[in-house]
Amino acid sequence: MTPSTSAVNPWDRLRRLPEWMRSVGYAKSVPVLLAIVIGVGQAVGHLSLISLPDRPHYRVRNGDTVWGGQRIISVYSLPWYSAWAHPEYADRAFREYGTPAVLSAVFLGVVPSPAEVWVHGDYRVQGGWIVADYRGPGVALVRDGHLHVKRPGLVVWGRKVPKVVAVKVGENEVEVNGRRMSIDEVARRYGEDKVRFLREAGVGERAVLVSELRFTDGRRPMTEGEVRKVFGERAYRRMMEMADQSAVVVWIGRYRKKLIGEAETTMEGIGEHDDMRLRNAVRMCQGWNGVIVPPHTWTHGKRQYFDVFEVPGYKKAAHGCCPPARALRDACLKAGLPWPRGIGPGIHPMEYEYHPTEGVIVYNNKPYPILIEMGFKGKPEIGGTIYCRIYALLPA
């Protein structure tokens, strides 16, 4: 019994295709086959639009740091459209994506959305990817389904705030976010350096176990561990050395320095406690040296230990900090900055109730970052000259 034509195996038809093309002639058979391929492809392409999402799927989260040159998302993860129903999208996709978009329109009848429909800001299309088009650590912002790629300013900074705090409630016991724990348990979890102070501290004293930076450019907050991972060891060390609530710069672009204010003052031995006075003066210089204050904001200095003692005729305090306080105050005023909080007028300006670095505040009312340089020229044992210079940091 001879099988019917409709019962012929499809693979047999494919095997006979070259024979059929030779019998019909390539000039006639190739266009026919191409039309069939395009027709099937167009049908499949348009049917696939039913199941494809109409909004992009981004590989980045809102507030993620995106470095210059980094691939952010594939253009093919953007929504797809019919090239016939949206010829204006097809034309823009051809111009942005080139040959791949043309082939997709011809053989499938669909094209990926032009990047400019969903992506905004500082990016470029390269090899089928949305790529950050700048230098340094920018930020990706996702708003209403749209991706905004934002280049960094001259400085990237955040304010350092405590996230996890331990409060001593017993001889070897602390309370962490409402949970009582032994100091040894906290040390194993967060590190001995975080609880060393609490071992000798009195009940009610507190220590910050985890800090985070809260950025001002839409970037997600980061703990110190995340800062180390994203911005590197140098940024991590800067964050750890700055006092709580300080403005912490984790990255700075190419800049040039312009001196806008400077001051000097002398410090000499004046009798008892000279060694501690001089040590305190040097520590205050170290606590402010290298501090960067972002534009239109304020900061404390670095975390610093000071010898606190009593001098006849004066309150108990970190004596020796008045000379560096004078230099810092006078340099700020010459630079056109506001009067620093915690530093008063006169020859003894360091106010008693303020810690010399963690309590004093320097304000920057300028549209550019400023850098504070402070130092002690001389020998801590005999005295010397204290200087303070304030620089504007301008784009190079």
C-alpha positions in Angstrom: 0.0 0.0 0.0 1.5 3.3 -1.1 1.4 6.0 1.6 -0.4 9.3 0.8 1.6 12.5 0.1 0.3 14.0 3.4 1.8 11.1 5.3 5.3 11.8 4.1 7.8 12.4 6.9 8.7 16.1 7.2 12.4 15.1 7.4 12.0 13.4 4.1 10.7 16.7 2.7 13.8 18.5 4.1 16.1 15.9 2.6 14.5 16.4 -0.8 14.7 20.2 -0.6 18.0 20.5 -2.5 16.6 18.3 -5.2 13.5 20.5 -5.4 15.6 23.7 -5.6 17.7 22.3 -8.5 14.6 21.2 -10.3 12.8 24.6 -9.9 16.0 26.7 -10.2 17.7 28.7 -7.5 16.5 32.0 -8.9 12.9 31.0 -8.1 13.4 28.7 -5.1 15.5 31.0 -2.9 13.0 33.9 -2.8 10.3 31.5 -2.0 12.2 29.9 0.9 13.2 33.3 2.2 9.6 34.5 2.2 8.6 31.4 4.1 11.4 31.9 6.7 10.4 35.6 7.1 6.7 34.8 7.3 7.2 32.2 10.0 9.7 34.4 11.9 7.3 37.4 11.8 4.5 35.2 13.2 6.8 33.8 16.0 8.1 37.3 16.8 4.7 38.9 17.1 3.3 36.0 19.1 6.2 36.3 21.5 5.2 39.9 22.3 2.2 38.5 24.1 4.4 36.9 26.8 7.2 39.5 26.9 7.0 42.2 29.7 6.1 45.7 28.8 8.6 47.2 31.3 12.4 46.7 31.6 14.0 44.3 33.9 17.1 46.0 35.4 20.1 44.2 36.7 20.8 47.1 39.1 18.9 48.3 42.1 17.9 51.8 42.8 20.8 53.6 44.3 23.5 51.1 43.1 27.0 52.5 42.5 27.9 52.2 38.8 31.5 52.8 37.8 32.4 54.5 34.5 32.6 52.1 31.6 30.6 49.5 33.5 27.9 47.5 31.6 24.6 48.2 33.2 22.0 46.3 31.3 21.6 44.6 27.9 19.5 46.5 25.4 17.7 43.2 24.7 16.3 43.3 28.3 14.3 46.4 27.4 10.7 45.9 26.2 10.2 44.7 22.5 7.8 46.3 20.0 6.4 45.4 16.6 8.4 47.1 13.9 5.2 47.6 11.9 3.0 48.9 14.7 5.7 51.2 15.9 7.8 52.4 12.9 9.1 55.3 14.9 10.6 53.0 17.5 12.0 50.8 14.8 13.8 53.8 13.2 15.3 54.9 16.5 16.4 51.3 17.3 18.0 51.0 13.8 20.0 54.2 14.6 21.0 53.1 18.1 21.7 49.4 17.6 22.5 49.2 13.9 22.6 45.8 12.0 21.2 43.6 14.8 18.0 45.7 15.0 17.6 45.7 11.2 17.9 41.9 11.1 15.5 41.5 14.0 12.9 43.7 12.2 13.3 41.9 8.9 13.2 38.3 10.2 11.1 38.6 13.4 9.2 41.8 12.8 10.1 43.1 16.3 12.8 45.4 17.7 14.1 46.1 21.2 12.9 49.4 22.6 15.3 52.3 21.8 17.4 52.9 24.9 16.4 56.6 25.0 12.8 55.6 25.8 13.7 54.0 29.1 17.3 55.1 30.0 18.4 58.7 30.7 21.5 60.5 31.8 25.2 59.7 31.2 25.3 56.5 29.2 26.2 55.2 25.8 25.1 52.1 23.8 28.0 49.8 23.1 27.9 46.2 21.7 24.3 45.7 22.8 24.8 47.1 26.3 24.0 50.2 28.1 27.4 51.4 29.4 28.1 54.2 32.0 29.7 57.1 30.0 31.9 58.9 32.5 34.8 58.5 34.9 34.4 57.4 38.5 31.6 56.0 40.7 28.3 57.2 39.3 24.9 56.1 40.6 21.9 54.3 39.0 18.5 55.5 39.9 15.3 53.6 39.0 12.2 55.9 39.0 8.8 54.9 37.6 10.4 52.1 35.6 13.0 54.4 34.0 16.7 54.1 34.6 18.7 57.3 35.3 22.5 57.0 35.0 24.1 59.8 37.0 27.7 60.8 36.8 29.5 61.6 40.1 30.4 65.1 41.2 33.9 66.1 42.0 33.4 64.3 45.4 31.2 61.5 46.4 30.4 61.7 50.1 27.9 60.6 52.8 27.2 61.4 56.4 28.4 58.9 58.9 25.7 57.7 61.3 25.6 54.9 63.9 23.6 51.9 62.7 24.2 49.3 65.5 25.0 50.6 69.0 26.0 48.8 72.2 25.1 50.3 75.6 26.8 48.9 78.7 24.2 47.7 81.2 26.4 45.5 83.5 29.9 44.5 84.4 30.3 42.3 81.3 26.9 42.9 79.6 25.7 45.2 76.9 22.4 45.9 75.2 22.5 45.8 71.4 19.4 47.0 69.6 17.2 45.9 72.5 19.0 42.5 73.0 21.2 41.8 76.0 24.6 40.2 75.1 27.9 39.6 76.8 30.8 41.8 75.8 32.7 38.7 74.7 29.8 37.7 72.4 29.7 41.1 70.9 33.5 41.0 70.4 33.3 37.7 68.5 30.6 39.1 66.3 31.8 42.7 65.6 35.5 42.6 66.6 37.5 43.3 69.7 38.4 46.8 68.6 34.7 47.8 68.7 34.2 46.8 72.4 37.6 47.5 73.9 36.3 50.8 75.3 33.3 49.2 76.9 35.4 46.7 78.9 36.6 49.5 81.1 33.7 52.0 80.6 31.0 52.6 83.2 27.4 51.5 83.0 25.5 53.7 80.5 28.4 54.2 78.2 27.9 53.4 74.5 30.0 52.2 71.6 29.1 52.2 67.9 29.4 48.7 66.5 28.4 49.4 62.9 28.2 52.7 61.1 26.8 53.5 57.7 27.1 56.3 55.2 24.0 58.1 54.1 24.7 59.7 50.7 23.2 62.8 49.3 23.0 61.8 45.6 20.4 59.1 45.8 23.0 56.3 46.4 21.9 53.5 48.8 23.3 53.8 52.4 26.4 51.6 52.9 27.9 50.1 56.0 31.7 50.3 56.5 32.1 46.8 55.0 30.1 47.9 51.9 32.2 51.0 51.6 35.4 48.9 51.6 34.0 46.6 48.9 32.7 49.4 46.6 35.2 52.2 47.2 38.3 50.4 48.5 40.5 50.3 51.6 41.4 54.0 51.5 37.7 55.1 51.7 37.1 52.6 54.4 39.9 53.9 56.5 38.7 57.5 56.0 35.2 56.5 57.1 36.5 54.7 60.2 38.7 57.6 61.3 36.1 60.3 61.0 33.8 61.2 63.9 30.1 60.2 64.0 27.8 62.6 62.0 30.8 63.8 59.9 30.7 64.2 56.2 32.9 61.5 54.8 34.4 61.8 51.3 34.9 58.3 49.8 36.0 59.3 46.3 37.3 62.5 44.6 37.9 63.1 41.0 40.7 65.0 39.3 41.2 68.4 41.0 43.6 71.2 41.5 44.2 73.1 44.8 43.8 76.8 45.3 44.8 78.3 48.6 41.9 80.5 50.0 42.9 80.9 53.6 45.8 80.4 56.0 46.9 81.2 59.5 49.8 80.4 61.8 50.3 80.7 65.6 53.1 79.8 68.0 53.0 77.5 71.0 55.6 77.4 73.7 56.0 75.7 77.0 54.4 77.6 79.9 55.1 75.5 82.9 53.4 72.4 84.4 51.7 69.9 82.0 53.7 71.2 79.0 54.1 67.7 77.6 50.4 67.0 77.7 49.5 70.4 76.3 51.8 69.9 73.4 50.6 66.4 72.8 47.0 67.7 72.7 48.0 70.4 70.3 49.6 67.9 67.9 46.6 65.6 68.2 44.2 68.4 67.2 46.3 69.2 64.2 46.3 65.5 63.2 42.5 65.4 63.8 41.8 68.1 61.3 44.7 67.5 58.8 43.4 66.1 55.5 39.7 66.7 56.3 37.6 67.5 53.2 34.4 69.4 53.6 32.0 69.0 50.7 30.3 72.1 49.3 27.4 73.6 51.2 27.7 71.4 54.2 29.6 70.9 57.5 31.7 68.3 59.2 33.4 67.3 62.4 37.0 66.2 62.4 38.6 62.8 63.0 38.1 60.6 66.0 40.9 61.5 68.4 42.0 60.9 72.0 43.0 63.8 74.2 44.5 64.0 77.6 41.9 65.7 79.9 43.3 67.4 83.0 42.9 70.4 85.3 45.0 73.5 85.2 44.8 76.0 88.2 42.4 78.8 87.4 40.8 76.8 84.5 38.2 74.1 84.1 39.2 70.5 83.5 39.7 70.1 79.8 41.9 69.0 76.9 44.3 71.9 77.5 46.7 72.7 74.7 44.1 72.9 72.0 43.7 76.7 72.0 46.6 77.4 69.7 45.5 75.0 66.9 41.9 76.2 67.5 43.1 79.8 66.8 44.9 78.7 63.6 41.8 76.8 62.4 39.4 79.7 63.3 41.6 82.4 61.6 42.2 80.3 58.5 38.4 79.7 58.1 37.6 83.4 58.5 40.3 84.4 55.9 38.8 81.8 53.5 35.4 83.5 53.9 33.9 80.5 55.8 31.6 80.9 58.8 32.9 80.9 62.3 33.6 77.2 63.4 31.2 76.0 66.1 33.0 75.2 69.4 35.8 77.8 68.8 35.3 81.3 70.2 37.1 84.6 69.9 40.3 85.7 71.8 43.6 84.0 72.5 42.0 81.0 74.4 39.1 80.2 71.9 38.6 76.5 72.5 35.3 76.2 74.3 35.3 73.8 77.2 32.1 71.8 76.4 33.3 70.9 72.9 35.6 68.0 71.9 38.4 69.5 69.8 37.8 67.3 66.8 34.6 65.3 67.4 32.6 68.3 68.7 34.0 71.2 66.7 32.2 71.8 63.4 33.6 73.5 60.3 31.1 74.8 57.8 31.7 75.1 54.0 29.5 77.7 52.4 31.3 77.5 49.1 30.1 75.8 45.9 33.2 73.6 45.8 34.9 71.2 48.3 37.5 72.5 50.7 40.6 70.7 52.1 42.0 71.5 55.5 45.7 71.1 56.1 47.0 71.5 59.7 50.4 70.8 61.1 52.9 71.4 63.9 56.3 72.6 62.8 58.7 72.1 65.7 59.2 69.5 68.4 56.3 68.4 70.7 58.7 68.5 73.6 59.6 72.2 73.3 57.0 73.8 71.1 56.9 75.3 67.7 54.6 76.8 65.1 51.1 75.6 64.3 49.7 76.3 60.8 46.4 75.8 59.1 45.8 76.1 55.3 42.5 75.9 53.6 42.3 75.0 49.9 39.5 75.1 47.4 39.4 71.9 45.4 38.5 72.7 41.8 38.0 70.5 38.8 41.4 69.9 37.0 
